[in-house]
Amino acid sequence: MGGENAQKGILEEINRFGLFIVLKAIDPKKNGPSIARHCAKLSSLIKTVHHLDPSSGLSGAVSFGSDFWDIISPGKRPKHLHPFHSIESGERRAPRSGGDILFHIHSGREDLNFELARRMNLLLEGSVTVLEEVHGFSYLDSRDLTGFIDGTANPQGEERSNAALIGSEDPEFKDGSYVLTQRYVHNLSGWETLSEKDQEKIIGRRKKDSEELGGGEKAPTAHISRVEIEEGGEELKILRHSLPYGKAMGESGLFFLAYAKNSEIFEKMLNRMFGVSGDGVHDHLMDFSQPVSGALFFSPSLNLLKSFSN
């Protein structure tokens, strides 16, 4: 697999537990350089904590928001980095919540995810505030809380780096990646009033085995009809690392996180999901799941991240 200079947490498979932390810098012009220096230590911290249990598969990546990137790397900007564009269409909304720093940590042990984040917090304490901290988990056999298998169409093998990593189209940022985060709150009580057949029509797959519905059965409003986009005979791919989160007796949903070589892919998918792509159709899953946050980040290559430590 390519992408030897990519941050480790991007290309590796989703593990049992994920920790998603979005931070806002305090006085970014003053603290930005020191924050970036500390973030450059993430790879070495991962190695240190990983030694506590080498079988855990501990991994992670750090990424930066558009405005913060301009502070830590003035005049040297990825082509497709910009703030997240919020969407409003009738009652459907995809809000922009922003963020300067994103930590994406995953492993087979929730306590090691916590330990890695704790050690990073000791370095950043006093220079950041927390916008979101979400502890995700693998549910049953990799299903979303709606009961459907999540990530069925995720790229495998070499296709993972082809989908997630910048290549020769922006050589200065090769092996970097754009990252979209959104936290979705599910209306599970409403969802569970639907029959299994109606749920399958909304998703576009069989619930039992995730088999895609046939062309005659799959509606244009189905979730996979809206997010699977072809251009020039090729499907636009992203690499998903989403996980369910929540409380058994409280709010629950999905923390959506995905990597892509071009942030425009995210925009095209979201426009189709929320019914602003021009065809008058929206993803009917959005009638049962509401995003409450949204941010776009850039994950630099290992070499570029290391340069912040100088």
SERO-4910 file (N, C-alpha, C, O; in steps of 0.05 Angstrom, whole numbers):
BEGIN
 pado doro    nc1    nc2    nc3   cac1   cac2   cac3    cc1    cc2    cc3    oc1    oc2    oc3
  Met    A     17    -24      0      0      0      0     18     25      0     38     26     14
  Gly    A     10     45    -16     25     70    -17     20     87      8      8     78     27
  Gly    A     30    111      7     26    130     29     44    125     53     35    129     76
  Glu    A     69    117     48     87    112     70     93    137     87    101    135    110
  Asn    A     88    161     75     93    186     89     67    197    101     66    219    112
  Ala    A     45    182     99     20    191    111     19    184    141     32    166    150
  Gln    A      4    200    156      0    194    184    -13    166    187    -31    158    172
  Lys    A     -4    151    207    -11    123    210    -40    118    213    -51     98    202
  Gly    A    -55    135    227    -83    130    233   -101    132    209   -125    124    211
  Ile    A    -92    143    186   -110    147    164   -116    121    149   -139    115    145
  Leu    A    -95    106    141    -99     84    123   -106     58    138   -116     39    126
  Glu    A   -100     56    164   -106     32    178   -136     27    181   -152     46    181
  Glu    A   -144      2    184   -172     -5    187   -183      6    212   -169     11    232
  Ile    A   -209     11    212   -224     20    236   -220     -1    258   -224    -25    253
  Asn    A   -214      8    282   -211    -10    304   -236    -10    321   -256      3    314
  Arg    A   -235    -24    343   -259    -28    360   -269     -2    373   -293      2    375
  Phe    A   -250     15    381   -257     40    394   -244     63    380   -221     62    371
  Gly    A   -259     86    379   -248    110    367   -252    134    385   -273    135    399
  Leu    A   -234    152    386   -236    177    401   -232    200    383   -212    202    369
  Phe    A   -252    218    382   -252    241    364   -252    266    381   -271    271    396
  Ile    A   -231    282    378   -229    306    394   -225    330    376   -206    331    360
  Val    A   -242    350    378   -240    375    363   -234    397    382   -249    401    402
  Leu    A   -213    412    377   -203    433    395   -204    461    381   -201    463    357
  Lys    A   -207    481    398   -204    509    389   -180    521    402   -177    519    427
  Ala    A   -162    534    387   -138    546    399   -146    572    414   -162    588    404
  Ile    A   -133    576    436   -136    601    451   -114    620    441    -90    613    442
  Asp    A   -122    644    432   -103    663    421    -85    649    401    -61    647    405
  Pro    A    -96    640    378    -81    624    359    -56    638    348    -36    624    342
  Lys    A    -57    664    345    -33    678    334    -10    675    353     13    673    345
  Lys    A    -16    676    379      5    673    399     13    644    404     37    637    404
  Asn    A     -7    627    407     -2    599    414      1    580    391      9    557    395
  Gly    A     -6    589    367     -6    571    344     20    555    339     19    531    337
  Pro    A     43    569    339     68    554    334     74    533    355     83    512    349
  Ser    A     69    540    381     74    520    402     55    497    401     62    474    406
  Ile    A     30    503    394     10    481    391     19    462    368     18    438    372
  Ala    A     28    473    346     37    457    324     61    440    331     63    417    323
  Arg    A     79    452    347    103    437    356     95    413    373    105    391    370
  His    A     75    417    391     66    395    408     51    374    391     55    350    396
  Cys    A     35    383    372     21    363    355     40    346    339     34    323    332
  Ala    A     63    357    332     83    342    317     94    319    333    107    301    322
  Lys    A     89    318    360     98    296    377     79    273    378     84    253    391
  Leu    A     56    275    363     36    254    365     47    227    357     41    207    371
  Ser    A     62    225    336     72    199    327     90    186    348     87    161    352
  Ser    A    107    201    361    124    189    382    107    181    406    113    161    419
  Leu    A     87    197    413     69    190    435     54    164    429     50    147    447
  Ile    A     45    161    404     31    136    396     49    112    401     40     92    411
  Lys    A     74    114    393     93     92    397     97     86    426     98     62    434
  Thr    A     99    106    443    103    102    471     80     88    484     83     69    499
  Val    A     55     98    479     32     86    491     26     58    479     16     40    492
  His    A     32     55    453     28     29    440     44      7    453     35    -16    454
  His    A     67     14    464     84     -6    477     71    -18    502     78    -40    511
  Leu    A     51     -4    513     36    -15    536     20    -40    529     15    -57    545
  Asp    A     12    -41    504     -2    -65    493      1    -65    463    -16    -54    449
  Pro    A     22    -78    452     27    -78    424      4    -91    408      2    -87    383
  Ser    A    -13   -107    421    -35   -120    406    -59   -102    403    -78   -109    389
  Ser    A    -58    -78    414    -81    -60    414    -86    -47    387   -108    -38    381
  Gly    A    -65    -45    371    -67    -31    345    -71     -1    348    -84     11    331
  Leu    A    -61     10    369    -64     39    374    -53     55    351    -31     51    341
  Ser    A    -70     74    341    -62     91    319    -76    117    321    -94    121    337
  Gly    A    -68    136    303    -81    162    304    -70    181    284    -50    176    270
  Ala    A    -83    204    282    -74    226    264    -84    252    275   -104    254    289
  Val    A    -69    273    269    -76    300    277    -80    317    252    -65    314    232
  Ser    A   -100    334    252   -107    351    229   -113    379    239   -118    384    262
  Phe    A   -113    398    219   -116    426    227   -137    439    209   -140    433    185
  Gly    A   -152    458    222   -172    473    207   -160    494    189   -137    501    192
  Ser    A   -177    505    172   -168    524    151   -155    549    163   -133    556    155
  Asp    A   -169    562    181   -158    587    192   -133    582    208   -114    598    207
  Phe    A   -132    561    223   -109    554    240    -85    547    222    -62    554    228
  Trp    A    -91    534    199    -69    526    181    -55    551    171    -30    551    168
  Asp    A    -70    572    165    -57    597    155    -38    609    175    -20    623    168
  Ile    A    -43    604    201    -26    615    222      0    598    225     21    609    228
  Ile    A     -3    572    223     21    555    228     37    550    202     59    541    203
  Ser    A     24    556    179     38    552    153     31    574    134     18    569    113
  Pro    A     38    599    141     30    621    124     42    619     96     66    614     92
  Gly    A     25    624     75     35    623     48     39    596     36     48    594     13
  Lys    A     32    575     51     37    547     41     11    532     47      9    520     69
  Arg    A     -7    531     28    -34    522     33    -43    500     13    -39    503    -11
  Pro    A    -55    479     23    -66    458      5    -88    471    -13   -103    489     -5
  Lys    A    -90    461    -38   -108    473    -57   -137    474    -49   -151    493    -55
  His    A   -146    453    -35   -175    450    -30   -182    453     -1   -202    442      9
  Leu    A   -166    467     14   -172    472     43   -187    498     46   -179    519     36
  His    A   -210    496     60   -227    519     66   -244    512     90   -246    488     97
  Pro    A   -257    531    102   -276    524    124   -299    508    113   -306    509     90
  Phe    A   -311    492    131   -335    477    124   -357    495    115   -363    515    128
  His    A   -371    488     93   -394    503     84   -419    492     95   -427    469     89
  Ser    A   -433    507    111   -458    498    123   -480    496    101   -477    509     80
  Ile    A   -500    480    106   -522    476     86   -548    479    100   -552    469    123
  Glu    A   -567    493     87   -595    495     97   -613    490     74   -611    503     53
  Ser    A   -632    472     78   -652    466     57   -678    458     71   -681    435     79
  Gly    A   -696    477     74   -721    472     89   -714    466    118   -701    481    131
  Glu    A   -724    442    127   -719    434    154   -692    420    158   -684    414    180
  Arg    A   -678    415    136   -653    400    137   -630    420    139   -628    439    124
  Arg    A   -612    414    158   -589    432    163   -564    415    167   -565    394    180
  Ala    A   -542    425    156   -515    414    162   -499    437    172   -487    452    157
  Pro    A   -498    441    199   -486    465    210   -455    464    210   -443    442    209
  Arg    A   -443    487    211   -414    490    213   -408    496    242   -417    517    253
  Ser    A   -392    479    255   -384    484    283   -355    492    285   -346    502    305
  Gly    A   -339    486    264   -311    494    263   -293    478    281   -301    457    292
  Gly    A   -269    488    284   -248    475    299   -221    480    287   -218    482    263
  Asp    A   -201    482    305   -173    487    296   -156    462    295   -139    459    277
  Ile    A   -161    443    313   -145    419    314   -163    395    318   -182    396    333
  Leu    A   -158    374    304   -173    349    306   -154    326    313   -134    322    299
  Phe    A   -160    311    334   -146    286    339   -165    263    334   -187    262    345
  His    A   -156    245    318   -170    220    312   -153    197    322   -132    192    311
  Ile    A   -163    183    342   -148    162    355   -165    136    354   -189    138    360
  His    A   -153    114    348   -168     89    348   -150     65    355   -127     64    349
  Ser    A   -163     46    369   -148     22    378   -169      1    387   -193      6    387
  Gly    A   -159    -21    396   -176    -42    408   -180    -38    438   -194    -55    450
  Arg    A   -170    -16    449   -173    -11    478   -180     18    482   -165     36    475
  Glu    A   -203     22    494   -212     49    499   -194     63    519   -191     88    518
  Asp    A   -183     48    538   -166     61    558   -140     71    546   -129     92    555
  Leu    A   -129     58    525   -105     68    512   -111     93    495    -94    111    494
  Asn    A   -134     94    483   -143    118    469   -143    141    489   -133    163    483
  Phe    A   -154    136    512   -156    157    533   -128    165    542   -123    189    546
  Glu    A   -110    145    546    -83    151    555    -68    168    535    -54    187    543
  Leu    A    -70    162    510    -56    178    489    -67    206    489    -51    225    489
  Ala    A    -93    210    490   -105    236    491    -98    251    516    -93    276    515
  Arg    A    -96    237    539    -88    250    564    -60    261    562    -55    284    571
  Arg    A    -42    246    551    -14    255    548    -12    279    529      3    298    534
  Met    A    -28    279    508    -28    302    490    -40    326    504    -31    349    500
  Asn    A    -60    322    520    -72    344    535    -53    358    554    -54    382    558
  Leu    A    -35    342    566    -15    353    584      3    373    569     12    393    581
  Leu    A      8    368    544     25    385    527      9    411    519     21    432    517
  Leu    A    -17    407    514    -32    429    502    -48    445    523    -60    466    517
  Glu    A    -48    436    548    -64    448    569    -59    478    571    -36    487    573
  Gly    A    -81    494    572    -78    523    574    -78    537    547    -80    561    546
  Ser    A    -74    522    525    -72    535    499    -96    527    481    -98    538    459
  Val    A   -113    509    490   -136    501    474   -161    497    492   -159    493    516
  Thr    A   -184    498    479   -209    490    492   -222    468    475   -218    466    451
  Val    A   -238    451    489   -250    428    475   -277    436    464   -295    446    478
  Leu    A   -281    432    437   -307    436    424   -323    410    424   -347    410    429
  Glu    A   -309    388    419   -323    361    419   -303    340    429   -279    341    421
  Glu    A   -312    322    445   -297    298    452   -317    275    451   -335    273    468
  Val    A   -315    258    431   -334    236    427   -320    209    427   -300    205    413
  His    A   -330    192    444   -318    165    447   -336    146    430   -359    140    438
  Gly    A   -326    136    408   -341    118    391   -334     89    396   -313     83    408
  Phe    A   -352     71    388   -348     43    392   -359     27    369   -377     35    355
  Ser    A   -347      4    364   -357    -14    344   -381    -29    355   -380    -40    377
  Tyr    A   -403    -28    341   -429    -38    350   -436    -64    336   -438    -65    311
  Leu    A   -439    -86    351   -446   -112    340   -425   -119    318   -401   -116    322
  Asp    A   -435   -127    294   -416   -134    272   -412   -110    254   -420   -110    230
  Ser    A   -400    -88    265   -394    -64    251   -419    -50    240   -419    -41    217
  Arg    A   -440    -48    256   -465    -36    247   -468     -8    260   -457     -2    281
  Asp    A   -483      9    245   -492     34    257   -515     28    276   -525      5    276
  Leu    A   -522     47    293   -544     42    311   -571     39    298   -590     30    310
  Thr    A   -572     46    272   -597     41    256   -600     11    250   -621      2    241
  Gly    A   -578     -5    255   -579    -33    251   -567    -42    225   -566    -66    219
  Phe    A   -557    -23    209   -546    -30    183   -515    -30    185   -503    -14    199
  Ile    A   -502    -48    170   -473    -49    170   -463    -23    158   -472    -14    137
  Asp    A   -443    -11    171   -432     15    162   -406     10    148   -390     -6    156
  Gly    A   -402     26    127   -376     25    113   -373      1     94   -350     -7     88
  Thr    A   -395    -10     84   -394    -33     66   -377    -27     41   -361    -44     32
  Ala    A   -380     -3     30   -366      5      6   -339     18     11   -328     30     -8
  Asn    A   -329     17     35   -303     30     41   -281     17     23   -280     -7     20
  Pro    A   -263     34     13   -241     23     -4   -223      4     12   -220      6     36
  Gln    A   -212    -16     -3   -194    -35     10   -167    -36     -6   -166    -28    -29
  Gly    A   -147    -46      8   -120    -48     -5   -110    -22    -15   -111     -1     -1
  Glu    A    -98    -22    -39    -86      2    -50   -107     24    -55   -100     48    -55
  Glu    A   -132     16    -57   -153     36    -62   -156     55    -38   -167     77    -41
  Arg    A   -148     46    -14   -150     64      9   -133     89      6   -142    111     11
  Ser    A   -108     85     -2    -90    108     -6    -99    124    -30    -96    149    -30
  Asn    A   -108    111    -51   -118    125    -75   -141    144    -68   -143    166    -80
  Ala    A   -158    135    -50   -182    151    -43   -175    173    -23   -185    196    -25
  Ala    A   -157    167     -4   -153    185     19   -130    205     15   -132    227     27
  Leu    A   -110    199      0    -85    214      0    -81    231    -25    -87    223    -47
  Ile    A    -72    256    -20    -64    273    -42    -40    262    -57    -22    251    -44
  Gly    A    -40    264    -83    -18    254    -99     -4    276   -114      1    297   -103
  Ser    A      2    271   -139     18    289   -155      2    314   -163     14    334   -172
  Glu    A    -24    314   -158    -40    338   -165    -34    362   -147    -40    384   -154
  Asp    A    -22    357   -124    -14    378   -106     11    369    -92     11    362    -68
  Pro    A     34    367   -106     58    353    -97     69    363    -71     81    347    -56
  Glu    A     66    388    -65     77    399    -40     63    387    -15     74    387      7
  Phe    A     39    377    -20     23    365      2     17    336     -2     -3    325      9
  Lys    A     34    323    -17     31    294    -23     30    278      3     44    283     22
  Asp    A     12    258      4      7    240     27     -7    254     49    -10    243     71
  Gly    A    -16    279     45    -35    292     63    -63    284     56    -68    270     36
  Ser    A    -83    293     72   -110    285     67   -129    306     78   -123    319     99
  Tyr    A   -152    310     65   -173    327     76   -192    310     93   -196    286     87
  Val    A   -202    322    115   -217    307    134   -244    321    139   -244    345    146
  Leu    A   -266    307    137   -292    317    144   -302    304    170   -300    280    172
  Thr    A   -311    321    188   -324    310    212   -352    321    215   -357    345    210
  Gln    A   -371    304    223   -398    312    230   -408    293    251   -404    269    250
  Arg    A   -421    304    271   -434    288    291   -464    287    286   -477    308    286
  Tyr    A   -474    263    281   -503    259    275   -517    248    299   -508    230    312
  Val    A   -541    260    305   -558    250    326   -581    235    313   -596    246    297
  His    A   -584    210    320   -605    193    308   -632    196    323   -632    197    348
  Asn    A   -653    196    308   -680    193    320   -687    163    318   -702    155    301
  Leu    A   -677    148    337   -680    119    336   -709    110    343   -718     90    332
  Ser    A   -722    126    359   -750    119    366   -767    121    341   -785    104    336
  Gly    A   -762    142    324   -777    144    299   -769    123    279   -785    112    265
  Trp    A   -743    118    278   -732     98    259   -744     71    264   -750     56    245
  Glu    A   -746     64    289   -755     37    296   -785     33    293   -795     10    296
  Thr    A   -800     54    286   -828     50    279   -831     41    251   -853     31    243
  Leu    A   -810     43    235   -811     34    207   -808      4    205   -795     -9    221
  Ser    A   -820     -8    184   -815    -36    178   -787    -40    168   -775    -21    158
  Glu    A   -777    -64    170   -750    -70    159   -748    -63    129   -728    -53    120
  Lys    A   -770    -69    115   -770    -64     86   -768    -34     80   -753    -26     62
  Asp    A   -782    -18     96   -781     11     92   -753     22    100   -743     40     87
  Gln    A   -741     11    121   -714     19    128   -695     13    106   -677     29     99
  Glu    A   -697    -11     94   -680    -19     72   -683     -1     48   -663      5     34
  Lys    A   -707      9     42   -711     28     20   -697     54     25   -686     66      7
  Ile    A   -696     62     51   -683     88     58   -653     85     55   -639    103     46
  Ile    A   -642     62     64   -613     58     62   -604     50     34   -583     59     24
  Gly    A   -619     33     21   -612     22     -5   -597     -4     -4   -586    -13    -24
  Arg    A   -598    -17     20   -585    -43     24   -603    -61     41   -620    -51     56
  Arg    A   -598    -87     39   -611   -106     57   -600   -102     85   -576    -98     88
  Lys    A   -617   -105    105   -608   -101    132   -591   -125    142   -571   -121    156
  Lys    A   -599   -149    134   -586   -173    144   -557   -175    135   -539   -180    151
  Asp    A   -552   -172    108   -525   -178     97   -513   -154     82   -491   -157     71
  Ser    A   -526   -131     82   -516   -107     69   -514   -108     39   -501    -92     26
  Glu    A   -528   -128     28   -529   -130     -2   -544   -106    -13   -565    -99     -3
  Glu    A   -533    -94    -34   -546    -71    -47   -572    -79    -60   -573   -100    -73
  Leu    A   -593    -63    -58   -618    -68    -71   -614    -67   -101   -597    -51   -111
  Gly    A   -630    -82   -115   -629    -81   -144   -638    -54   -155   -651    -39   -141
  Gly    A   -632    -49   -180   -638    -23   -192   -667    -16   -191   -674      8   -187
  Gly    A   -685    -36   -194   -713    -30   -193   -723    -24   -164   -744    -12   -161
  Glu    A   -708    -34   -144   -717    -30   -116   -704     -5   -104   -715      7    -85
  Lys    A   -681      2   -114   -665     24   -101   -676     51   -110   -674     58   -134
  Ala    A   -687     66    -92   -698     92    -98   -676    114   -101   -655    111    -89
  Pro    A   -682    135   -116   -662    157   -118   -658    172    -92   -639    186    -88
  Thr    A   -677    168    -73   -675    180    -46   -660    163    -26   -655    171     -4
  Ala    A   -652    139    -34   -637    121    -16   -610    133    -10   -598    147    -26
  His    A   -601    127     14   -575    138     23   -553    132      4   -538    150     -3
  Ile    A   -550    107     -4   -527    100    -22   -531    112    -50   -511    117    -64
  Ser    A   -556    118    -58   -560    131    -84   -550    160    -83   -541    170   -104
  Arg    A   -550    172    -60   -542    200    -58   -512    203    -53   -500    222    -62
  Val    A   -499    183    -40   -470    186    -34   -452    171    -53   -428    177    -54
  Glu    A   -463    154    -70   -446    141    -90   -448    156   -116   -469    156   -129
  Ile    A   -427    170   -123   -427    189   -146   -406    180   -166   -383    174   -158
  Glu    A   -413    179   -191   -394    173   -212   -389    197   -229   -407    212   -237
  Glu    A   -363    202   -236   -355    223   -254   -334    212   -273   -314    200   -264
  Gly    A   -338    215   -299   -320    205   -318   -317    174   -317   -295    164   -323
  Gly    A   -338    161   -310   -337    131   -308   -325    120   -283   -322     96   -281
  Glu    A   -317    137   -265   -305    128   -240   -320    139   -216   -330    161   -216
  Glu    A   -323    122   -195   -336    130   -171   -318    147   -154   -295    141   -150
  Leu    A   -330    169   -143   -315    186   -125   -314    173    -97   -335    168    -85
  Lys    A   -290    166    -88   -287    150    -64   -277    167    -40   -261    186    -44
  Ile    A   -286    160    -17   -275    171      8   -268    148     27   -279    126     22
  Leu    A   -252    153     47   -244    131     66   -257    138     93   -249    157    106
  Arg    A   -278    122    100   -293    128    125   -280    115    149   -269     93    148
  His    A   -281    130    171   -273    120    198   -294    126    219   -288    130    242
  Ser    A   -320    126    210   -342    133    228   -347    111    248   -342     87    243
  Leu    A   -358    119    271   -366    100    292   -390    110    307   -394    134    310
  Pro    A   -407     92    316   -430     99    333   -419    111    360   -397    105    368
  Tyr    A   -436    126    373   -430    137    400   -456    140    414   -478    138    402
  Gly    A   -455    145    440   -479    153    455   -484    138    480   -467    122    489
  Lys    A   -508    142    490   -517    129    515   -541    112    509   -558    119    493
  Ala    A   -543     89    523   -566     72    520   -592     85    527   -613     80    516
  Met    A   -591    104    547   -615    118    556   -612    148    551   -621    164    568
  Gly    A   -600    156    529   -596    184    523   -590    188    494   -596    171    477
  Glu    A   -578    210    488   -571    217    460   -552    197    448   -533    189    461
  Ser    A   -557    189    423   -538    171    410   -539    177    380   -557    189    370
  Gly    A   -519    167    366   -517    172    337   -492    162    325   -481    141    333
  Leu    A   -481    177    306   -457    169    292   -438    193    291   -446    215    284
  Phe    A   -413    188    298   -393    208    292   -380    201    265   -366    181    263
  Phe    A   -386    218    246   -377    213    218   -350    226    215   -347    250    219
  Leu    A   -330    211    207   -304    221    200   -295    207    175   -295    182    174
  Ala    A   -286    222    155   -276    210    130   -252    226    120   -251    251    123
  Tyr    A   -234    212    106   -211    224     93   -215    223     62   -227    204     52
  Ala    A   -205    243     48   -207    243     19   -184    260      8   -173    278     21
  Lys    A   -177    254    -17   -155    269    -30   -164    296    -40   -147    313    -48
  Asn    A   -190    301    -41   -201    326    -50   -226    333    -34   -245    317    -34
  Ser    A   -227    356    -21   -250    363     -4   -275    367    -20   -297    367     -9
  Glu    A   -272    372    -47   -296    376    -63   -314    351    -64   -338    353    -68
  Ile    A   -302    327    -60   -318    303    -59   -338    304    -36   -361    296    -39
  Phe    A   -329    313    -13   -347    316     10   -371    334      3   -394    328      9
  Glu    A   -364    357     -9   -385    377    -15   -406    365    -34   -430    370    -31
  Lys    A   -397    351    -54   -416    339    -73   -434    319    -60   -458    318    -65
  Met    A   -423    303    -42   -439    283    -28   -459    297    -10   -483    289     -9
  Leu    A   -451    317      6   -468    330     24   -491    345     10   -513    346     19
  Asn    A   -484    358    -13   -504    372    -28   -526    353    -38   -549    360    -38
  Arg    A   -518    330    -46   -537    310    -55   -554    299    -31   -578    294    -34
  Met    A   -540    295     -8   -555    285     15   -576    305     25   -598    297     33
  Phe    A   -569    331     25   -587    351     36   -605    365     16   -619    384     22
  Gly    A   -604    355     -9   -623    364    -29   -617    391    -41   -635    406    -48
  Val    A   -591    398    -43   -584    424    -55   -565    420    -80   -550    438    -87
  Ser    A   -567    397    -92   -550    391   -115   -564    398   -142   -552    395   -163
  Gly    A   -589    407   -140   -602    416   -165   -623    397   -176   -638    404   -194
  Asp    A   -625    372   -165   -644    353   -176   -669    351   -159   -687    336   -165
  Gly    A   -671    367   -137   -695    367   -120   -698    343   -103   -720    339    -92
  Val    A   -678    326   -100   -680    301    -85   -661    302    -61   -639    313    -63
  His    A   -670    292    -38   -653    290    -15   -652    262     -4   -669    245    -11
  Asp    A   -632    257     12   -628    231     25   -648    228     47   -648    243     67
  His    A   -666    208     45   -687    205     65   -677    195     92   -692    196    112
  Leu    A   -652    186     93   -640    180    119   -638    205    136   -638    204    161
  Met    A   -635    229    123   -633    254    137   -659    261    151   -659    280    168
  Asp    A   -681    247    145   -706    252    159   -705    239    187   -722    244    204
  Phe    A   -685    222    192   -683    208    217   -655    212    231   -651    201    253
  Ser    A   -638    228    219   -612    233    231   -603    262    225   -603    270    202
  Gln    A   -597    277    246   -592    305    243   -563    311    251   -555    306    274
  Pro    A   -547    323    233   -520    332    241   -522    356    259   -537    375    254
  Val    A   -506    356    280   -505    378    299   -478    392    300   -474    411    314
  Ser    A   -459    382    284   -433    395    282   -422    389    254   -431    370    241
  Gly    A   -402    405    246   -390    400    220   -364    416    218   -364    440    224
  Ala    A   -343    403    208   -317    417    205   -301    404    184   -304    380    179
  Leu    A   -283    419    172   -265    409    152   -236    414    161   -230    436    170
  Phe    A   -219    394    158   -191    396    167   -172    386    145   -180    374    125
  Phe    A   -146    391    150   -125    380    133   -106    365    150    -96    375    170
  Ser    A   -101    340    142    -81    323    157    -55    322    141    -54    310    120
  Pro    A    -34    335    151     -9    337    136      6    310    136      1    293    153
  Ser    A     24    306    117     41    283    117     59    283    142     61    303    156
  Leu    A     71    260    147     89    258    170    112    278    168    119    291    188
  Asn    A    124    280    145    146    299    141    138    328    145    152    343    158
  Leu    A    114    335    135    105    362    138     98    368    167    103    389    177
  Leu    A     86    348    180     79    351    208    105    354    225    106    371    243
  Lys    A    125    339    218    151    340    233    164    367    229    178    376    247
  Ser    A    159    381    207    171    407    202    162    428    222    175    448    226
  Phe    A    139    424    235    128    443    254    144    441    280    142    460    297
  Ser    A    160    420    284    175    417    309    201    433    308    215    436    329
  Asn    A    208    444    285    233    459    282    231    487    294    251    502    293
***
